Each structure stands twice: as structure tokens, then as C-alpha cells.
């Protein structure tokens, strides 16, 4: 196998493509599309988003200290892209993409009703890193579409048709290959 060695670059793909909604009180809410998003802690439940300081949403999130991460689907792919290339300074992205601001339970920033999962977050720290600043936030609530629950009330995200971002392209997620721990799981003996 032959490989080329490249200069340092962000090659950790695919990543979740999410729409982050935010709002200042008394102003129209805004949406920014991000792929630099991740889980950073399970207790307390914490996530991070990285945003360029010149983006319109940056100051909204920094001032209000809250945002909602909205998972995206194949049906939301066009809106996901649009909200990443247009500025909320110039247009109302909710209106342009015919998206519905959904009241959150624990924060003032709205979620996006058309998204299957809305993750409400409160900023704990902002870390300046260079081109992007990382917002470290605690998850304070999650809203999940009833249609994603199976008959036992368990979440089945495969039903959502989630998308990911990989090197400038949006892609639908593939087939299930296994579940956590399947490589060491003992096989059940069949009765004869």
C-alpha cells in the first residue's frame, strides 16, 4: 500500500452536519450550519461547537450563552446547506427555508421543529483557538420525534435518515455494521 504525506489539515471525516439555532431576545432567531460539533463528556453531558468569530451567530451565542443543536436529515439537506452559505445578517433563514421555530423547554433559543432531534445547550466556556472559537456547553434537554421510538420506547435514529458532512459533501448515513461491543459478545448457543 502506498500513501502520500500531506501538510496538516482537518481530515477527520465524516462529521455530523447539524443546524445550530440561536436567538437574542426580541430579534429573529438564526440558524448556522456546522460540522465541527462533538460530544466531549457524558457526566455531565457536554458538547462542543466551533464557530468562526466573524459569523453572525457567533456573537448571538456568545452573548446569550445558549443554542440548540438540531440533527439534520436527507429531507433537510437543502436547508442545511443554505443555512451554512447564507448569513442571518441579510435574511431570515427560518422563513426562507420554511422551517418552524420550536420553543425549547429549558432555554430561550428555539429548536427547529422539522429536525428529528433538538439538543438544548447552555454555554459553559468559550475557548479561542485561532480561526474558530470552541463553545463548550452543557446539554440541558433533548427533544426527540415520537416517530423515532420503537415499540419499547427506545430511540432508533436509523428511521431519521440522518446526514453527515465529508470533505465538502453531504452524505446519507449507511447501513448498520454492528453495535457497540459486538466484537467481543459471546454467541448464543443454538438448541438442537
Secondary structure, DSSP 4 states (H G I P E B T S, - for coil): -------S------EE-EEEEE--TTS--EEEEES-EEEEEETTEEEEEEE-TTSHHHHHHHHH-EEEEEE-BGGGHHHHHHHHHS-TTTS-HHHHTT--EE--SSSSS-EETTSSEEEEEEEEEEEE-SSSEEEEEEEEEEEE-GGGB-TTS-B-GGGG-BEEEETTEEEE-------TTTTTPPPPPPP-
